[in-house]
Amino acid sequence: MSIKLGDTAPDFQAETSLGDIKFHEFLGNSWGILFSHPADYTPVCTTELGYTSKLKPEFDKRGTKVIALSVDGVEDHQNWIKDINETQHTEVQFPIIADKDRKISELYDFIHPNASATATVRSLLIIDPLKKVRLIITYPASTGRNFNEILRVLDSLQLVDSHTIATPVNWESGDDVIVPPIISTEDARKIFPKGVTEIKPYLRYTPQPNT
């Protein structure tokens, strides 16, 4: 199964390091991040999970729940978490899914046979409160993810959902945003009280709306 942007994230039941879950029920009305790991006790994953744990206040601020997946069992996850907490100086509080039979990895297309027949690639999905997939990023197993970028995209998606705008290259929260082509410049000046700067008829900027 290949999951694409705009698809409904498949529901599933799973054992995790924090007990059994139903995925959609776990997400509730929150935004969600699901990200896969090739295996427990691996160095890159250890750094990723530690850094994600430290970002908990940032995810909480954005109404976002985080859940990881690794193709090992619950006992391994729980012991590995002790290592993560020790080496990364944190306290992992989000669940890690046990996927020994790789059913969830296959459901979410996390195993790419030409890269590895058994280990998952380093994929990450952002899922909105309607359970729609809004972002898919896939890294090779050897490359750690940039979670500052994940926060940036999350900010963009949440802003786009609350205002009719788009965000330009390298946008960061607080920067000017783009007026989409579907809105005329005349209408834009009424919609965006902070003003509109027209570079070209199709390229207009406005200060970021209040969130």
N, C-alpha and C positions, 0 to 999 in steps of 0.2 A: 504494500500500500504506500502510495506517495502522497504526502500531505502538502497542500499548497496554501498560500495566503488566502484568507477568507473562508477556509474550510472550518467546520466545527471540530474542535479538538476531540478525538475519540475518548470516550469514558472507559474506565477500567477499575477493577479492584486489585489491590496489591498489599503485600506485607511491606512495612517500612521499619526503619530504626525506631520510630515512635508509635508503632502499632499499625493495625490494619486500616486502610482508607478506601473510600470510593472517590475517585479523582474529582469529578464534578462537584460532589458534596464537599470535598476538602476545599475547593476553590471558593465555593459559595458565590457571593456577589463581588468578590475581589478580582483584581488583575492577577495573573499568575505567570510564573517563570518555571518552566520545566527544562532541566538540562542534564545531559547524559555524560557518563564517565566510563572510560575503557575498562577500569578495574579498580578494586580497592588496593590500598597500600602502594599507590603509584605516586611519584614525586610531584608531577604537574597537577594532578587532581588534588593532592593534599594542599597545595598552595591556593588553588581555586576555591575549594570549599572553605578554607580558612578566611580568605578575603571576602567571600560572599557572606560569611557569618558576621564579619565586622561591618558589613553594609546594612545589617538588619534595620537600624534606625532610618536609613534612606528608603528602604523598601516599605517600611511601615508608613512613612510619610506619604508615600505614593499609593497606599492601599493595595499593596502587592504581596502575594504569598509566593515563597520560593520552595521548590521541591526538586531534589536531585535524584538521579537514577544511576545504579551501577550493577553490572552483571555478576554480583556476588550475593551471599546470603545475609540475613539480618545480623547474625552473630559477628560475622566479619565486619559489617558496617559499624556495629556498636563498639567493637574494639578499635577499629580504624579511627573513629571519632575521637577516642581518647588520645591517639597520636596527633590528630589534627589540632585538638585543643592545646596539647602540650607544645607542639612545634610552632604553631601559628599564633599562640598567645590569644586564644579566643574561647568561645563556648558555643559550639554548633547547636542551634535550637530548631532548625528546620529538618524535616524528614528526608531520609535517603531511601529510595525504593529498592527493594530486593528483587532482582530480575534474573534469577539463575537459569530459568528456562528460556529467557530472551523473548518472551511473548510480547512484552510491552515494547521492547527495543524494535522488534519486527513490526509491530503495529504502528509505531511512529517513524519507521524507516531510519533507525539509528545505526543499523549495521549496513555498511557498504562493502560487499564482498571483495571488490578489487583492492580495497585498502586492508581489510582483515575479515576473515570469515567468521570470527568469534567475538572480537572486541568491538565495542561501539565507537563510532566517530564522536567528536566533541561537538554535539549539536545543542542548540538552545532555541526554545520557542517562547515568545511572549504571547499570552492568551488574554483576551479582554473579558470583561464581566459577562458578556453574552456567549462566552466559550469559543469565540472565533480566534483563529490563529492570525496574529497581526505581524509577527516577525519570525523569520527562520534564519539562523546563522549556523553554518557548519564549518568547523575547523578540523584539520587533521589531528590525530591523537597526540602528536608530538608538540602541538602549539597551544599554550594556555590562552584562554579567552581574555578579552579586555572588558571588565565589568563596568568601567567608567563609560564605555560606549553603550553598554546595555542601559544604564541609567539615562544617558542622553536620549536614546531612542524612546525609552519609556516616557520621558518628559515630552518629547515631540508628539507621540501618539496620543497622550492624554490631552495635550493642548489642542491638537487637531480635532479631537472628538468634541471639545467644548467650544471651539471657534472655527469658522470657515477660513482656514489659512493653510499654508504649507511652510515647511522650514527649509532654509537654504543649506548649501554645503557648509559643513563644519559648525552648524548652528549649535549654540549652547543656550541654556535657559537664561532669558533676559535679553538676548540679542533680537534684532529686528527680524520679522517674519515676512513671508511672501504672500501677496494677495493672489489667489488663484485666478486663472484666465476666465473662469465662468462668471466672475463679477466684473462689471464694467468699472472704469476709473471713477465715473460719476457716482455710481452706487457705492463704490468703496469709500469715497470721501464721507458718505452718510453713515456707513456701517462702522468705520474705524475713526473715532473722534480724535485720536492722537495724530492723525494726518497720514497722507499717502505720498510717497515719493515715486514718481514715474521715471524709470530709466529708459524703457521702451514700452509701447502699449501692452506688451505681454509680460513685462518684467517690472512689477511694482512692489515696493517695500512699505511696511508699516511697523511702528513699534509693537513689541509683543503685547497682546491684550492682557488685562488683568485676569489672573486665574482664580 
